[in-house]
Amino acid sequence: MERATAAAGGDAWRFADTNIMTGNATLYRAGDGTYADRYEMRRVYPRELPDAHTNTGKFRLDAYIKDRLMFTISYDGERMYDQNGPMAAEQAEKLAASSFGFSAVRFALDEAFNLVKMPDDQVEGNATYFVQVIDPVGGTTLVGVDKRDYMLRYVGWQTPRGWHHRVYSDHYALESGFVQPGRVRLYYDGIKTTDINWTSATLNTELPDTLFSINK
C-alpha cells in the first residue's frame, strides 16, 4: 500500500482537498445502456475517516444527456439530496453504504487502519496484489494493486445492494503528480451498472458549500 500510494501521487494524492472530475458515462439499468454525454463530479475529500462506508466529506454528481439533467446526487456534509431535494434518511443511508468505499485506499496507511494480505489474482489480465483494508469501526474493503506499476485496479465491499466492486484503468497523471483513473466501471453482484470515462480532473479548487445543498 505504500508503493500504491506513491504510484498514485504520494502526498498530492493522499492529501488533496478537492477534485472536479468531468467526462461521460454509460448507465445500465435494464440491460441496454443510457449514455450521459456530460458526467460531472465535484468532491471535497474528508480529512479523517472513522468509517469508509458511510458519507464522507462532500460531493455532487450530475449526469446530463446534452442539456437535459438525468439526475443529481449530492451530500453537503450532513444530508444527502437528489435533483428533487433532500432524501429520506433510510434511502440516504442505503445509498451511502452502497456508494462510499474508495477513501479506504487513501487512508489505508493511517495508524487506525489495519491491512491483511489476501491471495493474489488478476484484474483484466494484470497480475494484481490484493489487500483487505480494515477501517477503525471494523468495516472491510478489498483493494487490488497492479504488481507491475502499483496502479489501483480494484476496490470492492459488501453493500445493501450486494457485493459492489469497481475496476480502474487508463490512469493519467496531473501536473501535481496526482494520478486520476481515466476509466471506472461499477458492478453490483457481478453485473455492470456504470461505465465512466473521466476525461479531466482539476484539483484543489475552492467549492462553495451552497453547491452541495439542493432545496426545492
N, C-alpha and C positions, 0 to 999 in steps of 0.2 A: 504493500500500500504506500510505502514511502516512495518507491520508484514510480508508482502510478500517479501520485501527487506531483512529483517533479515533472513527469511527462505531460501532465495536464496544464503546467504553467507555474507550479510552485505556489508561492505566496500570492501572485497575481490572480491565480485561480481560486485558491483556498479562501482568500480574504476579500474577494470582490464585493463591492457594495450593491451594485445594481447591474442589470443586464436587460437591454431591449433587443429582442430577437424578432426578426421578420422573415417571412418566407411563404410557403404554400403547403397544403396538406390534402390528403385524400382520407375521408372519414367513412368508415364502413359501419352500417347499422343492420343491414339485412342482406348481405352478400355483395351487391353492387356498391361501388364507392361513389361518394359525392365529393367533387373537387372544390376546395376552397382556394381561390387564387390569391387571397390575402389571409395570412395566418400570423397573428402578432401577439407576442407575449411580453409583458413588462414585469420584471421580477426584482423585488427587494430581498436580498438574501438575509437569512437570520444570522444573528451574532452568537447565538447559543442554541443547543438542540437537545433538550431532555428526551424528546420522543420524535423519532424520524418519520412516523406515520400518522401525523396529525398536521393541522395547519401551521405553517411556519413563515416568518417574515411577512411579505405582502406579494400579491401577484394579480395580474389581469390578463386574460386570454380572450381575444376577439377573432372570430372567423367570419370571413366575407366571401360571397360569390359576386364578383365585380363590386358594385357599390351596395349590395344588399347584405345586411347583417344576418348571419345564420344564428349565432349565439354569442353570448358573453358569459364568462365565469370569472369571478373576482373575489379577492379576500383582502380586507383592509387592516388586518391585524387583530380584529375582533369578530367580524361577521363575514359570512360568505354571501355572494349575490349571483344572480343570473341577470339576463337582459331585462327582466321584469321587476327587479328589486331584490330585497333580502330573501334568502332561502329559509325554509323551516329548519329548525335545529337538527332534527333527525336526518333530513336529507343532506344537510351540510356535513354532518358527522360522517355519514357513509361515503360521501364524495371525497372528503379529505383522506379517509383511511384507504380509499381506492386509488388515490392520485399522488400522495406525497410519499417520497422514499429516497429520491436521488440525493438529498442532503446528507444521508448517512455516509455517502462516499466522501463528501467534503469534510466531515467531522470525524472520520474513522480513526485519525491519529490522536484525537483528544484523549486525555487520561481516563475520562469517564466511559470510554467505549472499549469493548473487547473484540478481538479478532480471532477467528478459528479457521484454520486452513481446511478447505474442502477438496474433494477429488478434482483433479484437472479434467478438462474436457475441450471441446472445440465450439467456436461460435462462427458460423459461416465459413468453415474450413480453417479458421485461425486457431492455432493452439492457444489455449486460454487457462490461466490460473483462476481458481475460484476461492473466494474468501467469504465467510459469514461475518457480517458486521453486526455487533450486538450493542444497542443503544442503552442509555442509562436506565430506562424503565424495562429492559429485557426484550424489546422488540428486535426482530432479526431482519436483515436484508442480505440477500445473496448477490455478490458482486463478482463480475468476470473481468479480468485484466489480460490483455494480449501478451503472450510470452515474448513476442519479438520486440515490440516497441512500447509496451506498457500502456497503450491506449485503453480507455474504458470500452468494453464491448457489451456488457450485460449488467442489468440490475433487476432484481426480482424480489417479490414479497407476497405474503398471503393477505388477501383483502376480502371485504364483504361480497365482492363480485367474483371471487375465486382467485386462483394464482395469477398474479399480474407480473409480466416481465417486459423489459424494453431492450431493444437491440440498437447499438450505437455504431455508426460508421461515417466515412467521408469526413474525418476530422480536419479542421484547419486552424492555424494559429493566428491570433490577432497581434497587433503591434506590441502589446504589453507582454506577450507570451502566453496569455490565456488561450486554451485550446477549446474550440467550440465543435461539438459533433454536428456535422452538416446534415446527417440523416438520422432520424429517431423513429423507430417503429414500436408501437404499443400493442400488447397482446393480453387477453384475459382467457385463462384456461386453454391456451394454445391457439386461440383464434385472433387474427389481427383485427384491430379496431381503428387504428390511426397510423398513417404513414406521413411523417413530417419531413420537409426539407427546409432547414434553416439556412437561408442564403446570406444573411448578415446578422451581426451581433455588435452591439455598442455598449461598452462598459462604463459604469460609474457616472452616469448622467443622473442628476437630481430629478426624482419623480415626485410630484405633489401628492399629498395624502388624498385630495379630492378625486384623483384619478381612479382610486380603488373602491370608492363608495358609490353605489348605484341606487338611487331612491327615486321612485316614480309615484 
